């Protein structure tokens, strides 16, 4: 029995995973395109255009992506990535990503106009003035303060 060249090149795998493999191959192509785009600009040139917070975000996303790809590699080699140090590394990176997110959120939060806030509080609270203190018929409770 003679096999065609296509039959020799086609590896056998369960047909029910064909759609998953096709989607995976498409995703790999997208990752490859993104990496080529990122690699087309020098790192120093890219970082020069970004503020420090954006630089931190880029570094974290890059290292997280690299470690995630290593996670997938380990899985393809039959190694459980949950039992590998890469898991702790991904958790550490996530911690820093959350810290950067908190900083970015604080930066985005509206700035407090201290002058407006103090005027608002001053006008919202009742302040006894000298006239009200002298005309008040209600005795003060507790000890009286001595005035200098």
Biotite code that builds the C-alpha atoms (Angstrom):
import biotite.structure as struc

atoms = struc.array([
    struc.Atom([0.000, 0.000, 0.000], chain_id="A", res_id=1, res_name="UNK", atom_name="CA", element="C"),
    struc.Atom([1.383, 3.349, -1.052], chain_id="A", res_id=2, res_name="UNK", atom_name="CA", element="C"),
    struc.Atom([0.986, 6.542, 1.037], chain_id="A", res_id=3, res_name="UNK", atom_name="CA", element="C"),
    struc.Atom([0.890, 9.974, -0.455], chain_id="A", res_id=4, res_name="UNK", atom_name="CA", element="C"),
    struc.Atom([3.209, 12.729, 0.794], chain_id="A", res_id=5, res_name="UNK", atom_name="CA", element="C"),
    struc.Atom([0.273, 14.438, 2.564], chain_id="A", res_id=6, res_name="UNK", atom_name="CA", element="C"),
    struc.Atom([-0.465, 11.272, 4.517], chain_id="A", res_id=7, res_name="UNK", atom_name="CA", element="C"),
    struc.Atom([3.161, 11.029, 5.658], chain_id="A", res_id=8, res_name="UNK", atom_name="CA", element="C"),
    struc.Atom([3.226, 14.662, 6.846], chain_id="A", res_id=9, res_name="UNK", atom_name="CA", element="C"),
    struc.Atom([-0.073, 14.484, 8.680], chain_id="A", res_id=10, res_name="UNK", atom_name="CA", element="C"),
    struc.Atom([0.347, 13.333, 12.238], chain_id="A", res_id=11, res_name="UNK", atom_name="CA", element="C"),
    struc.Atom([-2.466, 11.369, 13.695], chain_id="A", res_id=12, res_name="UNK", atom_name="CA", element="C"),
    struc.Atom([-4.401, 12.898, 16.557], chain_id="A", res_id=13, res_name="UNK", atom_name="CA", element="C"),
    struc.Atom([-7.951, 12.598, 17.806], chain_id="A", res_id=14, res_name="UNK", atom_name="CA", element="C"),
    struc.Atom([-10.308, 14.466, 15.472], chain_id="A", res_id=15, res_name="UNK", atom_name="CA", element="C"),
    struc.Atom([-12.245, 15.984, 18.382], chain_id="A", res_id=16, res_name="UNK", atom_name="CA", element="C"),
    struc.Atom([-9.273, 18.212, 19.256], chain_id="A", res_id=17, res_name="UNK", atom_name="CA", element="C"),
    struc.Atom([-8.837, 19.519, 15.717], chain_id="A", res_id=18, res_name="UNK", atom_name="CA", element="C"),
    struc.Atom([-10.684, 22.806, 16.448], chain_id="A", res_id=19, res_name="UNK", atom_name="CA", element="C"),
    struc.Atom([-8.587, 23.359, 19.576], chain_id="A", res_id=20, res_name="UNK", atom_name="CA", element="C"),
    struc.Atom([-5.362, 22.774, 17.670], chain_id="A", res_id=21, res_name="UNK", atom_name="CA", element="C"),
    struc.Atom([-6.470, 25.125, 14.892], chain_id="A", res_id=22, res_name="UNK", atom_name="CA", element="C"),
    struc.Atom([-7.271, 27.865, 17.449], chain_id="A", res_id=23, res_name="UNK", atom_name="CA", element="C"),
    struc.Atom([-3.946, 27.238, 19.191], chain_id="A", res_id=24, res_name="UNK", atom_name="CA", element="C"),
    struc.Atom([-2.063, 27.534, 15.907], chain_id="A", res_id=25, res_name="UNK", atom_name="CA", element="C"),
    struc.Atom([-3.878, 30.810, 15.146], chain_id="A", res_id=26, res_name="UNK", atom_name="CA", element="C"),
    struc.Atom([-3.006, 32.133, 18.625], chain_id="A", res_id=27, res_name="UNK", atom_name="CA", element="C"),
    struc.Atom([0.635, 31.219, 18.134], chain_id="A", res_id=28, res_name="UNK", atom_name="CA", element="C"),
    struc.Atom([0.590, 33.160, 14.886], chain_id="A", res_id=29, res_name="UNK", atom_name="CA", element="C"),
    struc.Atom([-0.802, 36.210, 16.712], chain_id="A", res_id=30, res_name="UNK", atom_name="CA", element="C"),
    struc.Atom([1.869, 35.945, 19.408], chain_id="A", res_id=31, res_name="UNK", atom_name="CA", element="C"),
    struc.Atom([4.533, 35.648, 16.736], chain_id="A", res_id=32, res_name="UNK", atom_name="CA", element="C"),
    struc.Atom([3.243, 38.792, 14.980], chain_id="A", res_id=33, res_name="UNK", atom_name="CA", element="C"),
    struc.Atom([3.202, 40.756, 18.250], chain_id="A", res_id=34, res_name="UNK", atom_name="CA", element="C"),
    struc.Atom([6.710, 39.635, 19.130], chain_id="A", res_id=35, res_name="UNK", atom_name="CA", element="C"),
    struc.Atom([7.981, 40.646, 15.692], chain_id="A", res_id=36, res_name="UNK", atom_name="CA", element="C"),
    struc.Atom([6.366, 44.074, 16.144], chain_id="A", res_id=37, res_name="UNK", atom_name="CA", element="C"),
    struc.Atom([7.902, 44.505, 19.595], chain_id="A", res_id=38, res_name="UNK", atom_name="CA", element="C"),
    struc.Atom([11.305, 43.298, 18.398], chain_id="A", res_id=39, res_name="UNK", atom_name="CA", element="C"),
    struc.Atom([11.276, 45.689, 15.425], chain_id="A", res_id=40, res_name="UNK", atom_name="CA", element="C"),
    struc.Atom([11.772, 48.643, 17.794], chain_id="A", res_id=41, res_name="UNK", atom_name="CA", element="C"),
    struc.Atom([14.804, 48.745, 20.040], chain_id="A", res_id=42, res_name="UNK", atom_name="CA", element="C"),
    struc.Atom([14.012, 48.420, 23.729], chain_id="A", res_id=43, res_name="UNK", atom_name="CA", element="C"),
    struc.Atom([15.783, 51.664, 24.625], chain_id="A", res_id=44, res_name="UNK", atom_name="CA", element="C"),
    struc.Atom([13.846, 53.541, 21.922], chain_id="A", res_id=45, res_name="UNK", atom_name="CA", element="C"),
    struc.Atom([10.576, 52.078, 23.160], chain_id="A", res_id=46, res_name="UNK", atom_name="CA", element="C"),
    struc.Atom([11.302, 52.848, 26.818], chain_id="A", res_id=47, res_name="UNK", atom_name="CA", element="C"),
    struc.Atom([12.393, 56.384, 25.920], chain_id="A", res_id=48, res_name="UNK", atom_name="CA", element="C"),
    struc.Atom([8.855, 57.081, 24.656], chain_id="A", res_id=49, res_name="UNK", atom_name="CA", element="C"),
    struc.Atom([7.187, 55.831, 27.847], chain_id="A", res_id=50, res_name="UNK", atom_name="CA", element="C"),
    struc.Atom([6.869, 57.351, 31.298], chain_id="A", res_id=51, res_name="UNK", atom_name="CA", element="C"),
    struc.Atom([8.215, 55.275, 34.228], chain_id="A", res_id=52, res_name="UNK", atom_name="CA", element="C"),
    struc.Atom([4.799, 53.807, 35.066], chain_id="A", res_id=53, res_name="UNK", atom_name="CA", element="C"),
    struc.Atom([4.269, 52.702, 31.469], chain_id="A", res_id=54, res_name="UNK", atom_name="CA", element="C"),
    struc.Atom([7.803, 51.276, 31.414], chain_id="A", res_id=55, res_name="UNK", atom_name="CA", element="C"),
    struc.Atom([6.995, 49.192, 34.499], chain_id="A", res_id=56, res_name="UNK", atom_name="CA", element="C"),
    struc.Atom([3.786, 47.957, 32.874], chain_id="A", res_id=57, res_name="UNK", atom_name="CA", element="C"),
    struc.Atom([5.661, 46.971, 29.703], chain_id="A", res_id=58, res_name="UNK", atom_name="CA", element="C"),
    struc.Atom([8.350, 45.141, 31.683], chain_id="A", res_id=59, res_name="UNK", atom_name="CA", element="C"),
    struc.Atom([5.781, 43.280, 33.764], chain_id="A", res_id=60, res_name="UNK", atom_name="CA", element="C"),
    struc.Atom([3.672, 42.264, 30.779], chain_id="A", res_id=61, res_name="UNK", atom_name="CA", element="C"),
    struc.Atom([6.793, 41.107, 28.941], chain_id="A", res_id=62, res_name="UNK", atom_name="CA", element="C"),
    struc.Atom([8.102, 38.975, 31.799], chain_id="A", res_id=63, res_name="UNK", atom_name="CA", element="C"),
    struc.Atom([4.612, 37.610, 32.541], chain_id="A", res_id=64, res_name="UNK", atom_name="CA", element="C"),
    struc.Atom([4.187, 36.628, 28.895], chain_id="A", res_id=65, res_name="UNK", atom_name="CA", element="C"),
    struc.Atom([7.580, 34.946, 28.791], chain_id="A", res_id=66, res_name="UNK", atom_name="CA", element="C"),
    struc.Atom([6.867, 32.963, 31.969], chain_id="A", res_id=67, res_name="UNK", atom_name="CA", element="C"),
    struc.Atom([3.400, 32.022, 30.693], chain_id="A", res_id=68, res_name="UNK", atom_name="CA", element="C"),
    struc.Atom([4.947, 30.688, 27.504], chain_id="A", res_id=69, res_name="UNK", atom_name="CA", element="C"),
    struc.Atom([7.398, 28.676, 29.602], chain_id="A", res_id=70, res_name="UNK", atom_name="CA", element="C"),
    struc.Atom([4.405, 27.343, 31.585], chain_id="A", res_id=71, res_name="UNK", atom_name="CA", element="C"),
    struc.Atom([2.874, 26.118, 28.312], chain_id="A", res_id=72, res_name="UNK", atom_name="CA", element="C"),
    struc.Atom([6.207, 24.634, 27.247], chain_id="A", res_id=73, res_name="UNK", atom_name="CA", element="C"),
    struc.Atom([6.443, 22.678, 30.506], chain_id="A", res_id=74, res_name="UNK", atom_name="CA", element="C"),
    struc.Atom([2.903, 21.385, 30.007], chain_id="A", res_id=75, res_name="UNK", atom_name="CA", element="C"),
    struc.Atom([3.765, 20.216, 26.480], chain_id="A", res_id=76, res_name="UNK", atom_name="CA", element="C"),
    struc.Atom([6.768, 18.341, 27.891], chain_id="A", res_id=77, res_name="UNK", atom_name="CA", element="C"),
    struc.Atom([4.599, 16.462, 30.371], chain_id="A", res_id=78, res_name="UNK", atom_name="CA", element="C"),
    struc.Atom([5.850, 18.460, 33.362], chain_id="A", res_id=79, res_name="UNK", atom_name="CA", element="C"),
    struc.Atom([3.234, 19.769, 35.760], chain_id="A", res_id=80, res_name="UNK", atom_name="CA", element="C"),
    struc.Atom([3.871, 23.555, 35.822], chain_id="A", res_id=81, res_name="UNK", atom_name="CA", element="C"),
    struc.Atom([1.934, 23.861, 39.099], chain_id="A", res_id=82, res_name="UNK", atom_name="CA", element="C"),
    struc.Atom([4.768, 21.974, 40.792], chain_id="A", res_id=83, res_name="UNK", atom_name="CA", element="C"),
    struc.Atom([7.503, 24.009, 39.083], chain_id="A", res_id=84, res_name="UNK", atom_name="CA", element="C"),
    struc.Atom([9.098, 27.263, 40.358], chain_id="A", res_id=85, res_name="UNK", atom_name="CA", element="C"),
    struc.Atom([7.531, 29.068, 37.387], chain_id="A", res_id=86, res_name="UNK", atom_name="CA", element="C"),
    struc.Atom([4.261, 29.068, 39.333], chain_id="A", res_id=87, res_name="UNK", atom_name="CA", element="C"),
    struc.Atom([5.782, 31.120, 42.167], chain_id="A", res_id=88, res_name="UNK", atom_name="CA", element="C"),
    struc.Atom([7.391, 33.425, 39.623], chain_id="A", res_id=89, res_name="UNK", atom_name="CA", element="C"),
    struc.Atom([4.050, 34.087, 37.942], chain_id="A", res_id=90, res_name="UNK", atom_name="CA", element="C"),
    struc.Atom([2.483, 34.802, 41.350], chain_id="A", res_id=91, res_name="UNK", atom_name="CA", element="C"),
    struc.Atom([5.320, 37.210, 42.184], chain_id="A", res_id=92, res_name="UNK", atom_name="CA", element="C"),
    struc.Atom([4.860, 39.020, 38.884], chain_id="A", res_id=93, res_name="UNK", atom_name="CA", element="C"),
    struc.Atom([1.089, 39.244, 39.485], chain_id="A", res_id=94, res_name="UNK", atom_name="CA", element="C"),
    struc.Atom([1.797, 40.858, 42.863], chain_id="A", res_id=95, res_name="UNK", atom_name="CA", element="C"),
    struc.Atom([3.881, 43.547, 41.189], chain_id="A", res_id=96, res_name="UNK", atom_name="CA", element="C"),
    struc.Atom([1.251, 43.987, 38.469], chain_id="A", res_id=97, res_name="UNK", atom_name="CA", element="C"),
    struc.Atom([-1.322, 44.664, 41.198], chain_id="A", res_id=98, res_name="UNK", atom_name="CA", element="C"),
    struc.Atom([1.009, 47.192, 42.846], chain_id="A", res_id=99, res_name="UNK", atom_name="CA", element="C"),
    struc.Atom([1.494, 49.011, 39.544], chain_id="A", res_id=100, res_name="UNK", atom_name="CA", element="C"),
    struc.Atom([-2.280, 48.963, 38.996], chain_id="A", res_id=101, res_name="UNK", atom_name="CA", element="C"),
    struc.Atom([-2.829, 50.531, 42.444], chain_id="A", res_id=102, res_name="UNK", atom_name="CA", element="C"),
    struc.Atom([-0.318, 53.262, 41.612], chain_id="A", res_id=103, res_name="UNK", atom_name="CA", element="C"),
    struc.Atom([-1.994, 53.900, 38.257], chain_id="A", res_id=104, res_name="UNK", atom_name="CA", element="C"),
    struc.Atom([-5.426, 54.028, 39.914], chain_id="A", res_id=105, res_name="UNK", atom_name="CA", element="C"),
    struc.Atom([-4.172, 56.534, 42.491], chain_id="A", res_id=106, res_name="UNK", atom_name="CA", element="C"),
    struc.Atom([-2.675, 58.600, 39.710], chain_id="A", res_id=107, res_name="UNK", atom_name="CA", element="C"),
    struc.Atom([-6.002, 58.599, 37.850], chain_id="A", res_id=108, res_name="UNK", atom_name="CA", element="C"),
    struc.Atom([-8.031, 59.458, 40.949], chain_id="A", res_id=109, res_name="UNK", atom_name="CA", element="C"),
    struc.Atom([-9.215, 63.017, 41.008], chain_id="A", res_id=110, res_name="UNK", atom_name="CA", element="C"),
    struc.Atom([-6.921, 65.358, 42.818], chain_id="A", res_id=111, res_name="UNK", atom_name="CA", element="C"),
    struc.Atom([-8.280, 66.943, 45.986], chain_id="A", res_id=112, res_name="UNK", atom_name="CA", element="C"),
    struc.Atom([-8.626, 70.694, 45.750], chain_id="A", res_id=113, res_name="UNK", atom_name="CA", element="C"),
    struc.Atom([-7.661, 71.511, 49.329], chain_id="A", res_id=114, res_name="UNK", atom_name="CA", element="C"),
    struc.Atom([-8.873, 75.088, 49.120], chain_id="A", res_id=115, res_name="UNK", atom_name="CA", element="C"),
    struc.Atom([-12.313, 74.062, 47.858], chain_id="A", res_id=116, res_name="UNK", atom_name="CA", element="C"),
    struc.Atom([-12.517, 71.263, 50.412], chain_id="A", res_id=117, res_name="UNK", atom_name="CA", element="C"),
    struc.Atom([-11.714, 73.574, 53.326], chain_id="A", res_id=118, res_name="UNK", atom_name="CA", element="C"),
    struc.Atom([-14.280, 76.149, 52.097], chain_id="A", res_id=119, res_name="UNK", atom_name="CA", element="C"),
    struc.Atom([-16.880, 73.405, 51.762], chain_id="A", res_id=120, res_name="UNK", atom_name="CA", element="C"),
    struc.Atom([-16.223, 72.105, 55.271], chain_id="A", res_id=121, res_name="UNK", atom_name="CA", element="C"),
    struc.Atom([-16.100, 75.613, 56.735], chain_id="A", res_id=122, res_name="UNK", atom_name="CA", element="C"),
    struc.Atom([-19.448, 76.556, 55.195], chain_id="A", res_id=123, res_name="UNK", atom_name="CA", element="C"),
    struc.Atom([-21.080, 73.234, 55.980], chain_id="A", res_id=124, res_name="UNK", atom_name="CA", element="C"),
    struc.Atom([-20.275, 73.336, 59.686], chain_id="A", res_id=125, res_name="UNK", atom_name="CA", element="C"),
    struc.Atom([-21.901, 75.779, 62.040], chain_id="A", res_id=126, res_name="UNK", atom_name="CA", element="C"),
    struc.Atom([-19.403, 77.946, 63.831], chain_id="A", res_id=127, res_name="UNK", atom_name="CA", element="C"),
    struc.Atom([-20.538, 79.903, 66.862], chain_id="A", res_id=128, res_name="UNK", atom_name="CA", element="C"),
    struc.Atom([-19.602, 83.546, 66.540], chain_id="A", res_id=129, res_name="UNK", atom_name="CA", element="C"),
    struc.Atom([-19.074, 86.056, 69.358], chain_id="A", res_id=130, res_name="UNK", atom_name="CA", element="C"),
    struc.Atom([-22.681, 87.348, 69.214], chain_id="A", res_id=131, res_name="UNK", atom_name="CA", element="C"),
    struc.Atom([-24.156, 83.849, 69.600], chain_id="A", res_id=132, res_name="UNK", atom_name="CA", element="C"),
    struc.Atom([-21.932, 83.039, 72.556], chain_id="A", res_id=133, res_name="UNK", atom_name="CA", element="C"),
    struc.Atom([-23.065, 86.100, 74.544], chain_id="A", res_id=134, res_name="UNK", atom_name="CA", element="C"),
    struc.Atom([-26.760, 85.838, 73.771], chain_id="A", res_id=135, res_name="UNK", atom_name="CA", element="C"),
    struc.Atom([-27.039, 82.129, 74.423], chain_id="A", res_id=136, res_name="UNK", atom_name="CA", element="C"),
    struc.Atom([-29.302, 81.442, 77.382], chain_id="A", res_id=137, res_name="UNK", atom_name="CA", element="C"),
    struc.Atom([-28.389, 77.769, 77.585], chain_id="A", res_id=138, res_name="UNK", atom_name="CA", element="C"),
    struc.Atom([-25.770, 77.043, 80.224], chain_id="A", res_id=139, res_name="UNK", atom_name="CA", element="C"),
    struc.Atom([-22.707, 75.225, 78.961], chain_id="A", res_id=140, res_name="UNK", atom_name="CA", element="C"),
    struc.Atom([-22.346, 71.670, 80.160], chain_id="A", res_id=141, res_name="UNK", atom_name="CA", element="C"),
    struc.Atom([-19.117, 70.573, 81.775], chain_id="A", res_id=142, res_name="UNK", atom_name="CA", element="C"),
    struc.Atom([-16.240, 72.766, 82.802], chain_id="A", res_id=143, res_name="UNK", atom_name="CA", element="C"),
    struc.Atom([-15.954, 76.288, 81.489], chain_id="A", res_id=144, res_name="UNK", atom_name="CA", element="C"),
    struc.Atom([-12.762, 77.097, 79.626], chain_id="A", res_id=145, res_name="UNK", atom_name="CA", element="C"),
    struc.Atom([-10.791, 80.065, 80.758], chain_id="A", res_id=146, res_name="UNK", atom_name="CA", element="C"),
    struc.Atom([-10.116, 82.652, 78.110], chain_id="A", res_id=147, res_name="UNK", atom_name="CA", element="C"),
    struc.Atom([-6.822, 84.416, 77.867], chain_id="A", res_id=148, res_name="UNK", atom_name="CA", element="C"),
])
